Amino acid sequence: MVFANLKMTASQQLLLRASDEAVAFITAKGPRGTATAARAKKPEEVEKEAQAHVVSKGGDPGNHMLVLGCHSIQFGKYQGQTFRWLLENDVGYTTQLVASHQREREQSASDSPLMANKDALARYSCAHPAFVEQVRYHRVHEEARARATQPGCEGEALVGFGDYKEATLKDLYDSKEKKHQTFVKWLRRKTPQPGTSMDAAKKYILGRDKERSAEVAATPPPPTSSSSSTPTTTPTTLPPRKSIAPMFSALLGRRPMAPGELQAKVRKLMTTPARPAVPGPSESPAPTGGEASISTSSGIVLHPSPTPPTTSTSSCGCSTYARGSGLGSGVDQGGAPSRLRGGDAIRGGHPGTTAGKEEGEGGAARNAHSCFG
């Protein structure tokens, strides 16, 4: 088989822990440091040994990937095992080796036999897509862990497991999404093994819970009275109404009145008198002559003052009334005043005689004077 048979978990993630075979190999090798480390072989020597192993198994020595998988490790606790065996028994350890070598190669161009052996291991292991993804995540996880060592940056560490393994602890805890909050609640109830990623995540979550509780306790309660937020309004002051008590007092203090007269007086006090109408420019004023009269609101008819008539004295000494304008007044035979229409004139008679003859409307006055009979 050219490629390694990588072991996966139930969630289709790479199984990172060492297999029982790997644990047995380390146990048989003894505690670290007791065995003398062998020098790293040259790349050509490692290649020949790998080809011979392939031939012994009945494989094709011309298959480059098949031969590369049979290269032996020249360093570390699994020194002497093939690349393929390492991937199938301890993916976690292989991940750390390759990720560390990638960072080392970014700063070094060494061509030593040890660096050549690491280069060969990186080429073979990175031919497996699942392993490449695991190395990428491992590097991101290590960089986040380095940032989390700074004071106040503990939340920058990655979750490191499950569906949210690439999320930071801070983003997971502060998330408002229901699925993230459910995952946090699940972590609070777990009892993880000490030193694992789940243990670190639970410690961070419980620490944030204590901080949040302390902040809530230190926050002062909101004011219960709404007077501070309600603006103060000044009530509108209306002008005082004019009292009508003095008018009623003056009214009642006079002589006794009949009910109808009292009601009329009260209505007059409570009602604003209307202004007299002013005639418009197109209206003609009332004539001053003739029978023009003015009726007031009280029912009294007012007649215009008569134009003073023209008088003359006859040879007998009697006064003669000539034609005038407007309404005139005469004296009948008995001395009682008589009303004449405009245009008429009276020739005055001698006292004790018949009064002058009245003429018709618009007629001229004739000499009806008969002082001497």
Phi, psi and omega in degrees: 000131184285310185262158182282153177267091183286135180272136184241155176276178179296332179269018179060038172252151179297135176279113190269337185285159182288146179282171178297325179295321179292320178296320179294323178297316181294320180297318180291331180285340180092174179301150181297132177102343180282327179273145179279125180288131178278155178290154179286132179284158178289155181301323180295319180294318178296322180296315181297318178299321180293318179297317179298322179295321180294317181296322180294336179265001179084020180269178180268113179291347177276352178278108186299314182292326178293320178290321182296325178292342179264003175296144180264149180283134184256014184201169172076185186290340178255026181302132182101341178277157181280164178298319182295317179299321181297318180291327183278345185241340179204080181291325181298316179294319179297322178299314179297321180297312183292317180297318178296321180292325178297316178295322180294320180291337177292342182240352185226145177240031183295146178241031179292160177303326179292316179293326178294321178295320177293323178298318179295320178296319179296320180296316182290313183293325180284359172282355178255113184304319181296325179289322178301316179296323179293322178293318178301312180296322180299320180291318177297319181297319180293321178294320178294322178296324178294321178292326183290346179284347178284147181301131179080004182245026182299330182286354180283348178290149179279156178299312172088001180199165176071195182290339183246036185294333181267359176276148176284156179297323180293314179296322179294318183289321183275353183295142177263359179288141185296321182293326177289318179295326176294321179295321178295318178298322179295321179294326180298330184270350184280157174237084186282165175286140180299141177088353181273171178296324178293324178295317179295321180294318180294320178299319179296317182296316179295324177295320177293326177298319179293319178297318180295320178296322179293322178295320179294320180292328182276348181282125179292148179292151179293152179297137182276335181270139179267009182290331182288330182264346181268122180294144180280127181252136179273123181295143180281127181265119179274146178295145181294140179284144181291126182285137178256008180298318179299326181292319177294323179297316179295325181291316183283342182282353181274199182294158176298141182239154174288158180304318180293320179293322179295319179295321179295320179296317180296317179297324179293323178290324184276346184255134177281125181296140180282145178286145179293142179291139179260126181296142179285172182293335183275347181277143179266139178296155179296140180294149181271342180261187177070215186255029181294138179215161182238128177259128179268173179293341181272358178091002182272132180265123179254129177258143178296152179294138181288151176285129182304129181287162177273129182247153175216163182247128179278181182289343180265001179094001181272149179277140179244127180269126179263176180296135177229177179257155178082200181267138177240168178234139176237178179238123180280190186292330180272006181089359180276142181290142177237141182268130179247150177279158182300143179099338181276157178219153180236131171271114186296141178260173179286144179303133180091355180250178181289138181290163181301153183286133178278136179262164178289174184296123178083356181281162180273153178279131179261160180281096178256019183284124181223062180296332183252027178091000000 
